[in-house]
């Protein structure tokens, strides 16, 4: 089972995966509690960020106070595309990498 950050509490078994929309700190917290995790925050491809923005988003915080076992619990990131504002006319622009540079 995979669930958003909100399901993380002391009553949830450690065999579920936490999907963090809140950010890297929430992912670190889950790993410290023994849960595997996936980072979504920073990979929202429907926001039309440049490709480099997504590639530079490392799910593990640099200098995070995690053991090697806890670091292994962080599975990576997931590119998410929310469909609230997507139409047949704009879907390609929302799902294909943007090769723009920052201005």
Secondary structure, 3 states (H helix, E strand, C coil): CEEEHHHCCCCCCCCCEEEECCCHHHHHHHHHCCCEEEECCCCEHHHCCEHHHHHCCCCCCCCCCCCHHHHHHEEEECCECCCCCCCCCCHHHHHCCECCCCC
